[in-house]
Amino acid sequence: GGCGDPMKDLAVFKEVTEMAKGERLLISSISSWMNIKEAAETVKRFDHVALALSGMDMNEARELNRTLYQTLPREQIVMDPSTASLGSGLEFTYTLMARIRLAAMMGDDELQHPMSSGVTNAWFARESWKKMAPQWEPRELRGPMWETVTALTSIAAGCDFLMMMHPKAIQTVKDVIQRLTAK
């Protein structure tokens, strides 16, 4: 994953993709505010996969994918339409991801890609980490709960990949998935 600075990210992507030749990394992320063609060529040169990060807009996601198709084959693109966490617009994220999935199932070729969710964005919500009144404690559980709710909501909306951070949140999500898929 990059730092978000389009110039620095591209330089890092060039080094990392070459060093990891043959590993098939998910390069995070290619977005509209960087040199998309150069980033896509870097990913393609060493047969990695691009994480196409768009703003929370279905048309922007389509446009980014369309631009990437000029360089990358479809199987080298994973979409990330951005994730707002619990307390920061999770309901909008859910609606957007569900609409993307529905459009893809109804035949929209430009949205028929695996979808990733940056669930770690849950830690941007101050409620996940800030010291609060006693009824909101323990703080050590709040963050993992925020991340867990964000992850489960993303799964319900149709996400295929989750970028998570806290071990307790990851284990809880794994447990829920296992229970839901048990025969």
LINRA-V829132 format. One record per residue. N is the residue number from 1. RES is the residue in one small letter. BURIAL is + if it has 24 or more other C-alpha atoms within 12 Angstrom, else -. Layout:
{{N | RES | BURIAL} {N | RES | BURIAL}}
This chain:
{{1 | g | +} {2 | g | +} {3 | c | -} {4 | g | -} {5 | d | -} {6 | p | -} {7 | m | -} {8 | k | -} {9 | d | +} {10 | l | +} {11 | a | -} {12 | v | +} {13 | f | +} {14 | k | +} {15 | e | -} {16 | v | +} {17 | t | +} {18 | e | -} {19 | m | -} {20 | a | -} {21 | k | -} {22 | g | -} {23 | e | -} {24 | r | -} {25 | l | +} {26 | l | +} {27 | i | +} {28 | s | +} {29 | s | +} {30 | i | +} {31 | s | +} {32 | s | +} {33 | w | -} {34 | m | +} {35 | n | +} {36 | i | +} {37 | k | +} {38 | e | +} {39 | a | +} {40 | a | +} {41 | e | +} {42 | t | +} {43 | v | +} {44 | k | +} {45 | r | +} {46 | f | +} {47 | d | +} {48 | h | +} {49 | v | +} {50 | a | +} {51 | l | +} {52 | a | +} {53 | l | +} {54 | s | +} {55 | g | +} {56 | m | +} {57 | d | +} {58 | m | +} {59 | n | -} {60 | e | +} {61 | a | +} {62 | r | +} {63 | e | +} {64 | l | +} {65 | n | +} {66 | r | +} {67 | t | +} {68 | l | +} {69 | y | +} {70 | q | -} {71 | t | +} {72 | l | +} {73 | p | +} {74 | r | +} {75 | e | -} {76 | q | +} {77 | i | +} {78 | v | +} {79 | m | +} {80 | d | +} {81 | p | +} {82 | s | +} {83 | t | +} {84 | a | +} {85 | s | +} {86 | l | +} {87 | g | +} {88 | s | -} {89 | g | -} {90 | l | +} {91 | e | -} {92 | f | +} {93 | t | +} {94 | y | +} {95 | t | +} {96 | l | +} {97 | m | +} {98 | a | +} {99 | r | +} {100 | i | +} {101 | r | +} {102 | l | -} {103 | a | -} {104 | a | -} {105 | m | -} {106 | m | -} {107 | g | -} {108 | d | -} {109 | d | -} {110 | e | +} {111 | l | +} {112 | q | +} {113 | h | +} {114 | p | +} {115 | m | +} {116 | s | +} {117 | s | +} {118 | g | +} {119 | v | +} {120 | t | +} {121 | n | +} {122 | a | +} {123 | w | +} {124 | f | -} {125 | a | +} {126 | r | -} {127 | e | +} {128 | s | +} {129 | w | -} {130 | k | -} {131 | k | -} {132 | m | -} {133 | a | -} {134 | p | -} {135 | q | -} {136 | w | -} {137 | e | -} {138 | p | -} {139 | r | -} {140 | e | -} {141 | l | -} {142 | r | +} {143 | g | +} {144 | p | +} {145 | m | +} {146 | w | +} {147 | e | +} {148 | t | +} {149 | v | +} {150 | t | +} {151 | a | +} {152 | l | +} {153 | t | +} {154 | s | +} {155 | i | +} {156 | a | +} {157 | a | +} {158 | g | +} {159 | c | +} {160 | d | +} {161 | f | +} {162 | l | +} {163 | m | +} {164 | m | +} {165 | m | -} {166 | h | +} {167 | p | -} {168 | k | -} {169 | a | +} {170 | i | +} {171 | q | -} {172 | t | -} {173 | v | +} {174 | k | -} {175 | d | -} {176 | v | -} {177 | i | -} {178 | q | -} {179 | r | -} {180 | l | -} {181 | t | -} {182 | a | -} {183 | k | -}}
